Amino acid sequence: MTTTENILNYAAAHGGTFLRKELLQEIAGEQTSIKVRAVDLQISRLIASGRLMRKGRGEYQLTGESLPDFVYHPSETEKEIFQNLKKQFPFLEFCIWSPKVLSSYMLHVPNVGYTFVDVEKDGMEAVFHALQNMNLGRNILLAPTAQECERYLTGTDAIVVRLLIGQSPLTLVEGCIVPRIEKILVDAVGDNELFYTSGSEIYYIFEDVCNRVNVNKSKLLRYASRRNRKEQVERILNTINHDQSGE
């Protein structure tokens, strides 16, 4: 990771604003080869390019265009499951991910250990049976109801086969098709399996995500429309934007 990436990632992880001395302490603790002069030089360059701005003495803030992209990194187990399924169903569209990725953006962190395999409609049954035949030692659920989710998912490491909506925001990472942040956010607005993101929690998630990583609002709203959730998502965005402008 470059010094510039270190600075931007550190800033994003701290809500977009950071103190130079605290940045140096953390970077020095992780990478002793990085020199203070190099950090100061990159900070100056980021300011000159408009990606950072001075907020106070020794204090800096990200500008709107400098937030890093969100990347979902699949676990080794998720990679194995994905590759196994891909061999069996080479022409089927599906993605794999775990909702525990939301934990770092939540105020009240749930006990989440399960994995999603989102599959296009015609392949859901076949993938469900294929997962059962893998002998993974985990419960495999097919499109569970809201009641089943609350009853069987909390504190488990089950695998949930769900419907993949057409034109979902997806990307390829480390050989696996995984969701972009826009899909994760919209799914969090009402999916049965994400029951713990309801109420005020969903506003906190959206606000924290938008403060820390780049969110493509066009992709977000386009996917929200396909999920019939555009009005809900717009209401959340308008609320957090109003709250931030009033600070």
C-alpha positions in Angstrom: 0.0 0.0 0.0 1.4 3.4 -1.0 1.8 6.3 1.5 -1.1 8.1 -0.3 -3.4 5.1 0.1 -2.4 4.9 3.8 -3.3 8.5 4.3 -6.7 8.3 2.5 -7.7 5.0 4.1 -6.7 6.4 7.6 -8.8 9.5 6.9 -11.8 7.5 5.7 -11.6 5.2 8.7 -11.8 8.3 11.0 -14.8 9.9 9.5 -12.9 11.9 6.9 -11.0 14.1 9.4 -7.7 13.4 11.1 -4.8 14.8 13.0 -1.3 14.6 11.5 0.3 13.4 14.8 -2.2 10.6 15.2 -1.8 9.6 11.6 2.0 9.4 12.0 1.7 7.4 15.2 -0.5 4.8 13.4 1.5 4.6 10.2 4.8 4.4 12.1 3.4 1.6 14.2 2.5 -0.4 11.2 5.2 0.5 8.7 8.5 1.6 10.2 10.0 2.2 6.8 7.8 5.1 6.1 9.4 8.5 6.8 7.7 11.5 8.3 9.0 13.6 5.5 7.3 11.3 2.9 4.0 11.5 4.8 4.1 15.3 4.9 5.0 15.4 1.2 2.0 13.3 0.3 -0.3 15.4 2.5 0.9 18.5 0.7 0.3 16.8 -2.7 -3.2 15.7 -1.7 -4.0 19.3 -0.6 -2.7 20.6 -3.9 -4.7 18.1 -5.9 -7.9 19.0 -4.0 -8.3 15.6 -2.3 -7.5 17.0 1.1 -8.1 20.3 2.8 -6.8 22.0 5.9 -9.3 22.1 8.7 -7.0 23.5 11.5 -3.5 23.4 12.8 -2.2 19.9 12.0 -5.8 18.8 11.1 -7.0 17.7 7.7 -10.2 16.6 6.0 -11.1 14.6 3.0 -12.9 16.4 0.2 -15.9 14.8 -1.4 -14.0 13.5 -4.4 -11.2 11.7 -2.4 -13.1 9.0 -0.6 -11.7 5.5 -1.4 -13.7 2.9 -3.2 -15.3 0.2 -1.2 -14.0 -3.3 -2.0 -15.5 -6.5 -0.6 -12.7 -9.0 0.0 -14.1 -12.6 0.0 -12.8 -15.0 2.6 -10.9 -18.1 1.6 -14.0 -20.2 2.3 -16.1 -17.9 0.2 -13.6 -18.2 -2.6 -13.7 -22.0 -2.4 -17.5 -22.1 -2.5 -17.7 -19.7 -5.4 -15.1 -21.6 -7.5 -16.9 -24.9 -6.8 -20.2 -23.5 -7.8 -18.7 -21.8 -10.9 -17.3 -25.2 -12.1 -20.8 -26.7 -11.8 -22.7 -23.8 -13.2 -20.3 -21.8 -15.5 -23.1 -19.8 -17.2 -25.1 -19.0 -14.1 -25.0 -15.5 -12.7 -24.4 -15.4 -8.9 -22.4 -13.6 -6.2 -21.2 -14.4 -2.8 -20.8 -12.3 0.3 -21.4 -12.0 4.1 -23.5 -9.3 5.7 -21.0 -9.1 8.5 -19.3 -6.6 6.2 -21.8 -4.1 7.5 -20.6 -4.5 11.1 -18.0 -1.8 10.9 -20.6 0.7 9.8 -23.2 -0.1 12.5 -23.9 1.4 15.9 -25.2 -1.9 17.3 -23.2 -4.7 16.0 -25.1 -8.0 15.6 -23.8 -11.5 15.9 -23.6 -12.3 12.2 -21.7 -15.2 10.7 -23.7 -16.4 7.8 -23.0 -16.1 4.0 -25.2 -15.1 1.1 -25.1 -16.8 -2.3 -27.3 -14.6 -4.4 -28.4 -16.4 -7.6 -30.5 -15.6 -10.6 -34.0 -17.1 -10.3 -33.7 -20.1 -12.6 -30.6 -21.4 -10.7 -31.7 -21.1 -7.1 -32.9 -24.6 -6.6 -29.9 -26.1 -8.4 -27.4 -24.1 -6.3 -29.2 -24.9 -3.1 -28.8 -28.7 -3.8 -25.2 -28.2 -4.9 -24.4 -26.5 -1.7 -26.0 -29.3 0.3 -23.9 -31.9 -1.6 -20.7 -30.0 -0.7 -21.0 -31.3 2.9 -19.9 -27.9 4.3 -21.2 -28.7 7.8 -23.4 -25.6 7.7 -27.2 -25.2 7.4 -28.3 -24.3 3.9 -31.4 -22.1 3.7 -33.3 -21.3 0.5 -35.1 -18.0 0.4 -36.1 -18.0 4.1 -39.1 -16.1 5.3 -38.7 -13.2 7.7 -39.7 -15.4 10.6 -37.3 -18.1 9.6 -34.5 -15.5 9.4 -35.1 -14.3 12.9 -35.4 -17.8 14.2 -32.5 -19.6 12.4 -29.9 -17.0 11.4 -28.8 -15.1 14.5 -25.5 -16.4 15.8 -25.2 -19.1 13.0 -22.8 -19.6 10.1 -25.5 -20.8 7.7 -25.4 -20.3 4.0 -28.5 -18.5 2.5 -29.4 -18.9 -1.1 -31.2 -15.8 -2.2 -32.6 -14.2 -5.4 -30.2 -12.1 -7.4 -32.0 -9.2 -8.9 -31.1 -8.5 -12.5 -28.5 -5.7 -13.1 -27.4 -5.8 -9.5 -24.2 -3.7 -8.8 -21.5 -6.4 -8.8 -17.8 -6.6 -9.3 -15.0 -9.2 -9.6 -12.5 -9.4 -6.7 -9.9 -12.1 -6.3 -11.7 -14.4 -8.7 -15.1 -14.0 -7.1 -18.2 -12.1 -8.1 -19.1 -10.0 -5.1 -21.5 -7.0 -4.5 -20.6 -3.4 -4.8 -21.5 -1.1 -1.8 -24.6 0.1 -3.6 -26.1 -3.4 -3.7 -25.2 -3.9 0.0 -26.9 -0.7 1.1 -30.1 -1.2 -0.8 -30.3 -4.8 0.3 -30.0 -3.6 3.9 -33.2 -1.6 3.3 -35.7 -4.3 3.9 -34.3 -7.7 3.1 -35.5 -10.5 5.4 -32.0 -11.7 6.2 -30.9 -8.2 7.2 -33.7 -7.6 9.8 -31.3 -6.1 12.3 -30.6 -3.1 10.0 -34.1 -1.6 10.4 -35.1 1.5 12.2 -32.5 4.1 13.1 -29.7 1.7 12.4 -30.2 2.0 8.6 -29.7 5.7 8.8 -26.5 5.3 10.8 -25.2 2.7 8.2 -25.9 4.9 5.2 -24.3 8.0 6.9 -21.2 6.1 8.0 -20.7 4.4 4.6 -21.2 7.7 2.7 -18.7 9.4 5.0 -16.1 6.7 4.6 -16.2 5.3 1.1 -17.3 6.4 -2.4 -20.9 5.6 -3.1 -22.2 6.0 -6.7 -25.6 7.6 -6.1 -26.7 6.8 -9.7 -26.0 3.1 -9.3 -27.6 3.2 -5.8 -30.8 4.7 -6.9 -31.0 2.6 -10.1 -30.7 -0.6 -8.1 -33.1 0.8 -5.5 -35.7 1.3 -8.3 -35.3 -2.3 -9.3 -36.0 -3.3 -5.7 -38.9 -0.9 -5.4 -37.1 0.9 -2.7 -36.1 4.2 -4.4 -38.4 6.4 -2.2 -37.0 4.8 1.0 -33.4 5.2 -0.1 -34.0 8.8 -1.2 -35.6 9.5 2.2 -32.6 8.1 4.0 -30.2 10.1 1.8 -32.1 13.3 2.3 -32.3 12.8 6.1 -28.6 12.2 6.5 -27.7 15.1 4.2 -30.0 17.4 6.2 -28.4 16.3 9.5 -24.9 16.8 8.2 -25.7 20.3 6.8 -27.1 21.3 10.1 -24.0 20.3 12.1 
